[in-house]
Amino acid sequence: MYSLTKFMNGHSDLLMGAAVTNNKNIFTRMQRFQMRLGIIPSSFDCFLVHRSLKTLGVRMQKHHENSLRVAKFLQKHPCIEKVIHPALPDHPQYTLTLRQTYGHSGIMAFYLKGGIDEVREFAKKLKYIAIAKSFGSFMSTIVFPYSMMYERFTREEKINRGITENFARFSVGIEDAEVLINDLDQALSTLLTSPVSKL
């Protein structure tokens, strides 16, 4: 099963998924469900995915390059507690990643030093990177899951899963990496002098 909405389409202009099988019985059953429920994408949406798949390889390479550059920048910043990216040697599955993959997507995560006040101050100062729950687009988006997602989880359940107030999931796009780094840098730097920050 694939989410075509995300990296495969990669342009934030459709919602679509795909279920693929080489089992004839399963295919026949899925086809019947599809016909009965009317869950058939429009011709234009199919065209958009077909268009996007032609650039998937070059886009994913750029997502990978950008996210790794951003991760290395964040690792060195004094306002960052921890960076999570599978291409960084301190990632717990780094060796496995080297064995199983030859690149990564733009998805990464990090923990700001501080709490909700620092997160709000940082988010307010971002000028280029969009705050959005979605990911996999050509443009960079960031989300703070503790306050923006997982409403059904209790505070304890979130924290047990590593979803703390200072946790950010970052979908790094294919823009110029320097633009993204500069935006992060200026937003993070305000935390060092902000009266609300405890850093």
Salt bridges, closest charged atoms under 4 A:
ASP13 OD2 - ARG51 NH2 3.34
ASP117 OD2 - LYS198 NZ 3.17
GLU121 OE1 - LYS124 NZ 3.60
GLU151 OE2 - LYS133 NZ 3.93
GLU178 OE2 - ARG69 NH2 2.22
ASP185 OD1 - HIS77 NE2 3.47
